[in-house]
Amino acid sequence: VVRGPGKYTVTVELTGCTASDSIMVDYIPPPPINLGTDLRLCQGQIRTLDATLPGATAYRWQDGSTSPTFEARNAGTYVVQVFDGRCSGRDSIDVAYEPPLNLSVGRDTAICEGANVTLTPNSGTGGSITYKCHTGSAANTFVANMAGVFWVEATRNGCSERDSILVSPKALPRFELGARLGGK
């Protein structure tokens, strides 16, 4: 059993005769593959993993593909084996995705002249969430006091989602009571 580099000798004795032979064993280090640290990406993000190594003769990813690069599109463990003609090296990287924020500022709505609507974003739970609205404000609630499209953006762990709402004008009812009746 060879356990490391060095000189290995075998001696054989057969019917009183002895013969020996030696061999020098040298270990060649595997190719130094490094896909980097594990990744946490935002929903929909794609990351190109690059195992390019000068002198490499072949690549094999977990799905059998043979390019030096691989597009990580889903959560999971990505593994590459790189061959340099003599040895092979292997590395892996775990890719996870931030859960979606599911941001919602509500349904499109209509408001009467002079009225307003308060937009309170709903973006699920977990982690510290920061908000920004169409005015640049970072408050947790926003007031729309005229017709238009208003948006809110929520950010958690570097991942952002945006939702908008259409506020339409609703005309005040117009009526006339008529001429003044009786009285002094």
N, CA, C and O of each residue as an XYZ file, in Angstrom:
736
protein
N       0.848     -1.172      0.000
C       0.000      0.000      0.000
C       0.896      1.239      0.000
O       1.776      1.377      0.850
N       0.670      2.119     -0.941
C       1.426      3.354     -1.050
C       0.665      4.434     -0.289
O      -0.502      4.696     -0.578
N       1.328      5.060      0.687
C       0.674      6.054      1.530
C       1.239      7.465      1.353
O       0.693      8.419      1.909
N       2.292      7.606      0.611
C       2.895      8.920      0.424
C       4.067      8.817     -0.522
O       4.412      7.725     -0.972
N       4.686      9.946     -0.829
C       5.835      9.904     -1.726
C       7.028      9.241     -1.042
O       7.147      9.258      0.183
N       7.901      8.661     -1.849
C       9.105      8.034     -1.320
C       9.509      6.821     -2.141
O       8.936      6.536     -3.193
N      10.519      6.109     -1.628
C      11.033      4.913     -2.302
C      10.353      3.691     -1.696
O      10.320      3.524     -0.477
N       9.816      2.845     -2.563
C       9.154      1.618     -2.134
C       9.925      0.445     -2.730
O      10.204      0.411     -3.929
N      10.267     -0.526     -1.859
C      11.037     -1.690     -2.275
C      10.242     -2.947     -1.957
O       9.619     -3.063     -0.903
N      10.281     -3.870     -2.886
C       9.649     -5.174     -2.701
C      10.749     -6.224     -2.811
O      11.550     -6.213     -3.746
N      10.770     -7.124     -1.844
C      11.718     -8.244     -1.870
C      10.908     -9.524     -1.912
O       9.982     -9.721     -1.125
N      11.275    -10.392     -2.847
C      10.572    -11.667     -3.011
C      11.590    -12.798     -2.813
O      12.699    -12.750     -3.345
N      11.195    -13.809     -2.041
C      12.050    -14.984     -1.854
C      11.286    -16.186     -2.374
O      10.133    -16.418     -2.009
N      11.938    -16.931     -3.218
C      11.316    -18.118     -3.794
C      12.376    -19.207     -3.886
O      13.395    -19.034     -4.553
N      12.138    -20.309     -3.227
C      13.025    -21.479     -3.186
C      14.474    -21.097     -2.930
O      15.389    -21.535     -3.627
N      14.655    -20.260     -1.903
C      15.997    -19.893     -1.505
C      16.615    -18.761     -2.293
O      17.703    -18.301     -1.945
N      15.977    -18.306     -3.319
C      16.509    -17.190     -4.100
C      15.750    -15.918     -3.728
O      14.544    -15.955     -3.484
N      16.448    -14.825     -3.688
C      15.848    -13.545     -3.318
C      16.061    -12.548     -4.451
O      17.134    -12.459     -5.047
N      14.994    -11.804     -4.720
C      15.072    -10.730     -5.720
C      14.329     -9.525     -5.166
O      13.334     -9.662     -4.455
N      14.817     -8.372     -5.494
C      14.130     -7.155     -5.028
C      14.139     -6.117     -6.134
O      14.965     -6.129     -7.047
N      13.164     -5.208     -6.000
C      13.051     -4.108     -6.948
C      12.504     -2.910     -6.185
O      11.794     -3.068     -5.192
N      12.832     -1.729     -6.645
C      12.396     -0.489     -5.993
C      11.737      0.421     -7.011
O      11.974      0.340     -8.216
N      10.910      1.279     -6.475
C      10.267      2.294     -7.299
C      10.167      3.575     -6.487
O       9.895      3.530     -5.287
N      10.380      4.702     -7.123
C      10.202      6.002     -6.477
C       8.794      6.504     -6.802
O       8.386      6.547     -7.963
N       8.081      6.871     -5.780
C       6.724      7.393     -5.945
C       6.751      8.873     -5.573
O       7.230      9.259     -4.506
N       6.238      9.665     -6.460
C       6.156     11.101     -6.225
C       4.704     11.509     -6.421
O       4.075     11.105     -7.399
N       4.168     12.300     -5.509
C       2.799     12.764     -5.662
C       2.787     14.064     -6.430
O       3.585     14.966     -6.171
N       1.887     14.149     -7.361
C       1.677     15.381     -8.104
C       0.438     16.023     -7.499
O      -0.616     15.390     -7.431
N       0.552     17.264     -7.063
C      -0.625     17.883     -6.441
C      -1.753     18.039     -7.462
O      -1.502     18.272     -8.644
N      -2.991     17.909     -6.998
C      -4.125     18.097     -7.905
C      -4.214     19.552     -8.334
O      -3.686     20.433     -7.654
N      -4.874     19.813     -9.453
C      -5.061     21.197     -9.885
C      -5.769     22.004     -8.791
O      -6.731     21.519     -8.196
N      -5.308     23.217     -8.524
C      -5.885     24.033     -7.445
C      -7.190     24.719     -7.872
O      -7.170     25.861     -8.330
N      -8.293     24.039     -7.725
C      -9.603     24.572     -8.129
C     -10.214     25.315     -6.945
O     -10.186     24.826     -5.816
N     -10.770     26.507     -7.211
C     -11.426     27.261     -6.157
C     -12.601     28.028     -6.759
O     -12.411     29.039     -7.435
N     -13.804     27.543     -6.511
C     -15.006     28.206     -7.008
C     -15.418     29.385     -6.133
O     -16.343     30.118     -6.484
N     -14.749     29.577     -5.007
C     -15.064     30.687     -4.115
C     -15.915     30.242     -2.950
O     -16.157     29.054     -2.741
N     -16.365     31.240     -2.190
C     -17.178     30.958     -1.011
C     -18.629     30.708     -1.434
O     -19.054     31.107     -2.518
N     -19.362     30.049     -0.566
C     -20.773     29.794     -0.833
C     -21.495     31.110     -1.115
O     -21.106     32.166     -0.615
N     -22.555     31.028     -1.925
C     -23.256     32.224     -2.389
C     -24.687     32.286     -1.864
O     -25.342     31.259     -1.689
N     -25.156     33.495     -1.617
C     -26.567     33.746     -1.316
C     -26.995     34.824     -2.301
O     -26.510     35.954     -2.244
N     -27.910     34.469     -3.210
C     -28.313     35.358     -4.297
C     -29.750     35.827     -4.120
O     -30.516     35.266     -3.336
N     -30.095     36.868     -4.867
C     -31.474     37.367     -4.894
C     -32.279     36.553     -5.900
O     -31.721     36.008     -6.852
N     -33.581     36.472     -5.691
C     -34.458     35.737     -6.597
C     -34.234     36.182     -8.036
O     -34.186     37.378     -8.323
N     -34.097     35.212     -8.939
C     -33.937     35.496    -10.352
C     -32.501     35.773    -10.773
O     -32.216     35.847    -11.968
N     -31.593     35.927     -9.820
C     -30.203     36.197    -10.157
C     -29.535     34.927    -10.684
O     -29.828     33.823    -10.225
N     -28.641     35.096    -11.647
C     -27.858     33.996    -12.206
C     -26.393     34.332    -11.973
O     -25.971     35.461    -12.222
N     -25.624     33.378    -11.506
C     -24.199     33.609    -11.278
C     -23.407     32.627    -12.122
O     -23.690     31.429    -12.118
N     -22.419     33.130    -12.843
C     -21.544     32.271    -13.627
C     -20.397     31.805    -12.741
O     -19.616     32.612    -12.236
N     -20.309     30.498    -12.562
C     -19.226     29.891    -11.799
C     -18.087     29.610    -12.771
O     -18.312     29.071    -13.855
N     -16.877     29.970    -12.392
C     -15.742     29.866    -13.307
C     -14.648     28.992    -12.707
O     -14.065     29.337    -11.679
N     -14.373     27.862    -13.350
C     -13.328     26.934    -12.907
C     -12.123     26.978    -13.837
O     -11.262     26.101    -13.766
N     -12.045     27.982    -14.709
C     -10.961     28.077    -15.687
C      -9.613     27.988    -14.989
O      -9.351     28.702    -14.021
N      -8.768     27.107    -15.493
C      -7.448     26.895    -14.926
C      -6.448     26.732    -16.066
O      -6.635     25.866    -16.921
N      -5.388     27.546    -16.100
C      -4.392     27.382    -17.160
C      -3.833     25.958    -17.154
O      -3.499     25.417    -16.101
N      -3.738     25.371    -18.324
C      -3.203     24.018    -18.450
C      -4.243     22.916    -18.282
O      -3.930     21.739    -18.458
N      -5.472     23.286    -17.944
C      -6.508     22.259    -17.774
C      -6.827     21.636    -19.131
O      -6.854     22.316    -20.157
N      -7.067     20.328    -19.107
C      -7.386     19.621    -20.346
C      -8.859     19.244    -20.437
O      -9.360     18.973    -21.528
N      -9.556     19.222    -19.308
C     -10.974     18.855    -19.334
C     -11.654     19.330    -18.052
O     -11.019     19.492    -17.010
N     -12.970     19.548    -18.163
C     -13.804     19.958    -17.041
C     -15.030     19.056    -17.017
O     -15.515     18.630    -18.065
N     -15.530     18.765    -15.819
C     -16.787     18.018    -15.705
C     -17.563     18.544    -14.508
O     -17.110     18.464    -13.366
N     -18.765     19.094    -14.799
C     -19.653     19.610    -13.758
C     -20.609     18.517    -13.307
O     -20.677     17.456    -13.928
N     -21.341     18.765    -12.239
C     -22.246     17.784    -11.634
C     -23.284     17.262    -12.618
O     -23.779     16.147    -12.451
N     -23.621     18.033    -13.629
C     -24.623     17.586    -14.605
C     -23.995     16.951    -15.843
O     -24.698     16.603    -16.792
N     -22.657     16.799    -15.830
C     -21.966     16.181    -16.961
C     -21.473     17.174    -17.997
O     -20.769     16.780    -18.927
N     -21.821     18.464    -17.869
C     -21.357     19.444    -18.854
C     -19.842     19.624    -18.730
O     -19.252     19.340    -17.688
N     -19.230     20.101    -19.811
C     -17.765     20.099    -19.884
C     -17.154     21.471    -20.165
O     -16.004     21.541    -20.599
N     -17.861     22.527    -19.941
C     -17.338     23.880    -20.140
C     -16.565     24.310    -18.884
O     -16.838     23.795    -17.800
N     -15.624     25.225    -19.004
C     -14.946     25.717    -17.802
C     -15.849     26.600    -16.921
O     -15.527     26.861    -15.762
N     -16.973     27.054    -17.475
C     -17.907     27.870    -16.695
C     -19.268     27.183    -16.628
O     -19.603     26.340    -17.460
N     -20.043     27.571    -15.609
C     -21.366     26.988    -15.420
C     -22.269     28.062    -14.836
O     -21.862     28.784    -13.926
N     -23.497     28.177    -15.351
C     -24.444     29.160    -14.831
C     -25.288     28.558    -13.719
O     -26.049     27.616    -13.940
N     -25.143     29.118    -12.516
C     -25.948     28.696    -11.370
C     -27.265     29.461    -11.440
O     -27.294     30.683    -11.292
N     -28.344     28.738    -11.665
C     -29.667     29.346    -11.810
C     -30.628     28.953    -10.692
O     -31.704     29.535    -10.552
N     -30.232     27.964     -9.903
C     -31.093     27.437     -8.845
C     -30.271     27.203     -7.596
O     -29.044     27.127     -7.648
N     -30.959     27.088     -6.473
C     -30.285     26.756     -5.223
C     -29.763     25.322     -5.318
O     -30.377     24.467     -5.956
N     -28.643     25.078     -4.686
C     -28.093     23.728     -4.649
C     -26.581     23.744     -4.552
O     -25.960     24.798     -4.416
N     -26.001     22.556     -4.624
C     -24.554     22.402     -4.586
C     -24.059     22.159     -6.002
O     -24.557     21.280     -6.706
N     -23.079     22.945     -6.407
C     -22.475     22.825     -7.732
C     -21.059     22.272     -7.549
O     -20.288     22.761     -6.724
N     -20.735     21.240     -8.337
C     -19.457     20.548     -8.202
C     -18.764     20.521     -9.553
O     -19.397     20.266    -10.578
N     -17.449     20.788     -9.556
C     -16.659     20.696    -10.780
C     -15.423     19.851    -10.510
O     -14.828     19.914     -9.434
N     -15.053     19.065    -11.502
C     -13.806     18.305    -11.475
C     -12.990     18.789    -12.673
O     -13.493     18.840    -13.795
N     -11.730     19.144    -12.427
C     -10.856     19.681    -13.462
C      -9.676     18.731    -13.643
O      -9.050     18.300    -12.675
N      -9.390     18.416    -14.898
C      -8.294     17.517    -15.237
C      -7.175     18.325    -15.879
O      -7.433     19.238    -16.664
N      -5.931     17.988    -15.543
C      -4.797     18.698    -16.146
C      -3.899     17.758    -16.962
O      -2.761     18.110    -17.273
N      -4.392     16.588    -17.305
C      -3.614     15.624    -18.087
C      -2.910     14.601    -17.225
O      -2.564     13.523    -17.710
N      -2.687     14.909    -15.953
C      -2.041     13.963    -15.047
C      -2.917     13.661    -13.845
O      -3.026     12.511    -13.419
N      -3.527     14.674    -13.312
C      -4.344     14.535    -12.101
C      -5.651     15.291    -12.287
O      -5.871     15.964    -13.293
N      -6.508     15.156    -11.282
C      -7.743     15.933    -11.305
C      -7.950     16.560     -9.934
O      -7.559     16.004     -8.908
N      -8.573     17.729     -9.945
C      -8.939     18.426     -8.718
C     -10.435     18.664     -8.723
O     -11.075     18.673     -9.775
N     -10.980     18.854     -7.544
C     -12.427     18.970     -7.416
C     -12.748     20.069     -6.412
O     -12.040     20.240     -5.419
N     -13.826     20.814     -6.678
C     -14.298     21.810     -5.728
C     -15.816     21.896     -5.850
O     -16.398     21.504     -6.861
N     -16.434     22.412     -4.808
C     -17.888     22.584     -4.829
C     -18.237     23.913     -4.176
O     -17.445     24.492     -3.432
N     -19.442     24.378     -4.475
C     -19.942     25.623     -3.908
C     -21.448     25.463     -3.704
O     -22.147     24.904     -4.549
N     -21.931     25.961     -2.573
C     -23.367     25.932     -2.296
C     -23.968     27.275     -2.680
O     -23.423     28.327     -2.347
N     -25.094     27.231     -3.385
C     -25.801     28.435     -3.804
C     -27.191     28.407     -3.159
O     -27.938     27.439     -3.297
N     -27.513     29.485     -2.458
C     -28.836     29.616     -1.833
C     -29.450     30.926     -2.334
O     -28.739     31.829     -2.774
N     -30.757     31.011     -2.262
C     -31.469     32.220     -2.688
C     -32.226     32.810     -1.519
O     -32.833     32.098     -0.719
N     -32.176     34.141     -1.440
C     -32.984     34.858     -0.450
C     -34.456     34.579     -0.754
O     -34.844     34.553     -1.922
N     -35.273     34.374      0.264
C     -36.698     34.181     -0.010
C     -37.302     35.471     -0.569
O     -36.834     36.563     -0.249
N     -38.335     35.350     -1.400
C     -38.946     36.559     -1.968
C     -39.593     37.401     -0.873
O     -40.037     36.877      0.149
N     -39.641     38.703     -1.098
C     -40.282     39.625     -0.156
C     -41.794     39.623     -0.311
O     -42.512     39.926      0.642
N     -42.289     39.288     -1.496
C     -43.728     39.319     -1.782
C     -44.333     40.681     -1.455
O     -45.382     40.773     -0.817
N     -43.657     41.731     -1.901
C     -44.084     43.095     -1.626
C     -45.410     43.402     -2.301
O     -45.623     43.066     -3.466
N     -46.292     44.042     -1.556
C     -47.569     44.472     -2.110
C     -47.989     45.780     -1.438
O     -47.965     45.890     -0.213
N     -48.376     46.772     -2.248
C     -48.936     48.008     -1.700
C     -50.438     48.069     -1.937
O     -51.058     49.114     -1.737
N     -51.012     46.978     -2.354
C     -52.459     46.903     -2.527
C     -52.894     47.024     -3.973
O     -52.086     47.149     -4.894
N     -54.218     46.981     -4.131
C     -54.818     47.062     -5.466
C     -54.920     48.501     -5.919
O     -54.941     49.428     -5.109
N     -54.984     48.671     -7.227
C     -55.240     50.003     -7.766
C     -56.522     50.530     -7.130
O     -57.432     49.761     -6.820
N     -56.587     51.845     -6.938
C     -57.732     52.407     -6.231
C     -58.090     53.772     -6.818
O     -57.355     54.328     -7.634
N     -59.219     54.290     -6.389
C     -59.657     55.629     -6.795
C     -59.894     56.444     -5.534
O     -60.358     55.917     -4.523
N     -59.572     57.734     -5.596
C     -59.811     58.626     -4.456
C     -60.573     59.852     -4.935
O     -60.457     60.280     -6.083
N     -61.347     60.394     -4.023
C     -62.098     61.610     -4.334
C     -61.155     62.803     -4.316
O     -60.103     62.774     -3.676
N     -61.552     63.853     -5.031
C     -60.770     65.090     -5.046
C     -60.521     65.540     -3.621
O     -61.444     65.564     -2.806
N     -59.277     65.898     -3.309
C     -58.939     66.393     -1.980
C     -58.692     65.307     -0.952
O     -58.257     65.605      0.160
N     -58.955     64.073     -1.288
C     -58.735     62.968     -0.342
C     -57.340     62.384     -0.573
O     -56.623     62.788     -1.488
N     -56.984     61.444      0.260
C     -55.721     60.738      0.062
C     -55.884     59.275      0.469
O     -56.884     58.888      1.075
N     -54.894     58.485      0.127
C     -54.890     57.078      0.502
C     -53.519     56.772      1.103
O     -52.487     57.197      0.582
N     -53.530     56.030      2.205
C     -52.272     55.641      2.852
C     -51.858     54.271      2.331
O     -52.627     53.311      2.376
N     -50.638     54.205      1.843
C     -50.103     52.950      1.328
C     -49.216     52.332      2.406
O     -48.232     52.931      2.840
N     -49.577     51.136      2.825
C     -48.794     50.419      3.820
C     -48.282     49.147      3.164
O     -49.049     48.206      2.962
N     -47.012     49.104      2.831
C     -46.488     47.930      2.144
C     -46.547     46.689      3.023
O     -46.289     46.739      4.226
N     -46.889     45.590      2.397
C     -46.876     44.286      3.051
C     -45.790     43.490      2.349
O     -45.889     43.235      1.148
N     -44.765     43.097      3.071
C     -43.682     42.376      2.416
C     -43.220     41.166      3.197
O     -42.030     40.851      3.199
N     -44.125     40.490      3.854
C     -43.759     39.254      4.526
C     -42.936     39.505      5.770
O     -42.971     40.586      6.357
N     -42.199     38.487      6.157
C     -41.446     38.538      7.399
C     -40.006     38.116      7.171
O     -39.630     37.651      6.095
N     -39.228     38.292      8.200
C     -37.849     37.810      8.173
C     -36.854     38.873      7.776
O     -36.952     39.456      6.696
N     -35.899     39.126      8.643
C     -34.824     40.052      8.325
C     -35.249     41.498      8.449
O     -36.428     41.804      8.625
N     -34.296     42.359      8.357
C     -34.530     43.796      8.437
C     -34.875     44.316      7.046
O     -34.088     44.186      6.109
N     -36.055     44.903      6.925
C     -36.529     45.392      5.626
C     -36.499     46.910      5.635
O     -36.975     47.540      6.579
N     -35.940     47.496      4.587
C     -35.970     48.949      4.433
C     -36.857     49.279      3.245
O     -36.959     48.513      2.288
N     -37.495     50.438      3.330
C     -38.422     50.861      2.285
C     -37.953     52.166      1.656
O     -37.227     52.951      2.266
N     -38.382     52.367      0.438
C     -38.160     53.627     -0.265
C     -39.371     53.804     -1.168
O     -39.842     52.842     -1.775
N     -39.882     55.042     -1.261
C     -41.039     55.257     -2.120
C     -40.706     56.242     -3.227
O     -39.591     56.757     -3.307
N     -41.678     56.492     -4.066
C     -41.540     57.367     -5.228
C     -41.021     58.756     -4.872
O     -40.432     59.426     -5.720
N     -41.227     59.197     -3.642
C     -40.768     60.523     -3.230
C     -39.354     60.495     -2.666
O     -38.753     61.543     -2.428
N     -38.820     59.284     -2.452
C     -37.504     59.141     -1.838
C     -37.595     58.898     -0.345
O     -36.578     58.638      0.297
N     -38.789     58.977      0.220
C     -38.990     58.753      1.646
C     -38.670     57.297      2.002
O     -38.822     56.400      1.173
N     -38.226     57.073      3.240
C     -37.918     55.729      3.708
C     -38.849     55.319      4.848
O     -38.494     54.452      5.645
N     -40.021     55.919      4.939
C     -40.982     55.592      5.991
C     -41.657     54.265      5.690
O     -41.580     53.760      4.569
N     -42.322     53.699      6.702
C     -43.026     52.426      6.508
C     -44.406     52.586      5.895
O     -44.988     51.613      5.418
N     -44.941     53.816      5.901
C     -46.212     54.087      5.232
C     -46.042     55.321      4.361
O     -45.196     56.172      4.635
N     -46.856     55.415      3.306
C     -46.737     56.494      2.333
C     -48.137     56.989      2.001
O     -49.085     56.204      1.948
N     -48.262     58.281      1.779
C     -49.559     58.872      1.482
C     -49.573     59.331      0.032
O     -48.682     60.055     -0.412
N     -50.595     58.903     -0.701
C     -50.826     59.374     -2.070
C     -52.028     60.306     -1.996
O     -53.118     59.900     -1.595
N     -51.818     61.564     -2.388
C     -52.907     62.536     -2.260
C     -53.348     63.090     -3.607
O     -54.011     64.126     -3.668
N     -52.990     62.421     -4.662
C     -53.410     62.832     -6.002
C     -53.410     61.593     -6.890
O     -52.935     60.528     -6.496
N     -53.943     61.750     -8.072
C     -53.967     60.642     -9.023
C     -52.556     60.413     -9.564
O     -51.763     61.350     -9.663
N     -52.254     59.183     -9.908
C     -50.954     58.863    -10.490
C     -50.533     57.454    -10.154
O     -51.275     56.701     -9.524
N     -49.339     57.107    -10.580
C     -48.752     55.805    -10.262
C     -47.727     56.031     -9.163
O     -46.830     56.863     -9.298
N     -47.865     55.292     -8.085
C     -46.972     55.416     -6.942
C     -46.307     54.065     -6.713
O     -46.954     53.023     -6.817
N     -45.017     54.086     -6.402
C     -44.304     52.830     -6.187
C     -43.605     52.825     -4.835
O     -43.276     53.864     -4.262
N     -43.397     51.626     -4.363
C     -42.652     51.394     -3.127
C     -41.661     50.276     -3.416
O     -41.976     49.310     -4.110
N     -40.456     50.426     -2.871
C     -39.418     49.413     -3.035
C     -39.015     48.941     -1.644
O     -38.802     49.755     -0.745
N     -38.913     47.630     -1.466
C     -38.463     47.051     -0.203
C     -37.150     46.325     -0.467
O     -36.976     45.686     -1.504
N     -36.222     46.435      0.496
C     -34.917     45.792      0.358
C     -34.607     45.027      1.637
O     -34.757     45.540      2.746
N     -34.167     43.777      1.448
C     -33.732     42.950      2.570
C     -32.498     42.178      2.116
O     -32.518     41.533      1.067
N     -31.446     42.240      2.888
C     -30.199     41.519      2.597
C     -29.699     41.784      1.180
O     -29.200     40.878      0.513
N     -29.835     43.025      0.724
C     -29.331     43.400     -0.590
C     -30.246     43.051     -1.747
O     -29.924     43.354     -2.896
N     -31.376     42.421     -1.473
C     -32.327     42.048     -2.529
C     -33.530     42.979     -2.472
O     -34.076     43.235     -1.398
N     -33.943     43.487     -3.637
C     -35.032     44.461     -3.691
C     -36.187     43.979     -4.542
O     -36.008     43.239     -5.510
N     -37.368     44.412     -4.164
C     -38.587     44.209     -4.956
C     -39.318     45.534     -4.990
O     -39.216     46.339     -4.064
N     -40.061     45.754     -6.071
C     -40.814     46.994     -6.221
C     -42.247     46.637     -6.598
O     -42.490     45.710     -7.371
N     -43.190     47.392     -6.038
C     -44.592     47.241     -6.408
C     -45.155     48.645     -6.602
O     -44.678     49.603     -5.994
N     -46.162     48.755     -7.445
C     -46.758     50.067     -7.692
C     -48.271     49.960     -7.615
O     -48.849     48.875     -7.671
N     -48.882     51.113     -7.486
C     -50.337     51.194     -7.410
C     -50.777     52.385     -8.263
O     -50.127     53.430     -8.272
N     -51.873     52.215     -8.968
C     -52.452     53.293     -9.762
C     -53.582     53.908     -8.948
O     -54.539     53.228     -8.579
N     -53.459     55.208     -8.673
C     -54.499     55.929     -7.963
C     -55.207     56.797     -8.992
O     -54.603     57.671     -9.614
N     -56.494     56.541     -9.158
C     -57.300     57.271    -10.148
C     -58.164     58.303     -9.441
O     -58.569     58.101     -8.296
N     -58.450     59.419    -10.126
C     -59.305     60.435     -9.509
C     -60.771     60.008     -9.582
O     -61.214     59.389    -10.549
N     -61.480     60.348     -8.563
C     -62.923     60.102     -8.541
C     -63.572     61.476     -8.338
O     -63.348     62.129     -7.319
N     -64.364     61.900     -9.298
C     -64.968     63.234     -9.233
C     -65.981     63.298     -8.095
O     -66.727     62.354     -7.836
N     -65.975     64.449     -7.427
C     -66.982     64.654     -6.386
C     -68.339     64.805     -7.061
O     -68.434     65.349     -8.161
N     -69.362     64.336     -6.416
C     -70.682     64.511     -7.015
C     -71.037     66.003     -7.093
O     -70.770     66.758     -6.158
N     -71.625     66.412     -8.190
C     -72.042     67.797     -8.389
C     -73.570     67.832     -8.287
O     -74.274     67.062     -8.941
N     -74.041     68.717     -7.477
C     -75.493     68.850     -7.342
C     -75.858     70.288     -7.009
O     -75.026     71.076     -6.562
N     -77.092     70.596     -7.234
C     -77.609     71.959     -7.024
C     -78.886     71.808     -6.214
O     -79.773     71.032     -6.570
N     -78.968     72.549     -5.133
C     -80.166     72.479     -4.303
C     -81.292     73.356     -4.851
O     -82.447     73.221     -4.447
N     -80.959     74.216     -5.734
C     -81.981     75.069     -6.325
C     -82.042     76.434     -5.660
O     -81.171     76.805     -4.874
N     -83.101     77.178     -5.997
C     -83.243     78.530     -5.462
C     -83.642     78.488     -4.000
O     -84.152     77.484     -3.503
N     -83.397     79.606     -3.319
C     -83.727     79.715     -1.929
C     -85.251     79.750     -1.768
O     -85.953     80.451     -2.497
N     -85.725     79.001     -0.826
C     -87.162     78.933     -0.607
C     -87.558     79.707      0.636
O     -86.889     79.650      1.668
N     -88.623     80.407      0.516
C     -89.219     81.099      1.643
C     -88.222     81.868      2.499
O     -87.092     82.125      2.085
N     -88.641     82.211      3.638
C     -87.783     82.864      4.596
C     -87.595     84.332      4.361
O     -88.025     84.870      3.341
N     -86.991     84.946      5.246
C     -86.783     86.382      5.224
C     -85.494     86.774      4.676
O     -85.191     87.965      4.600
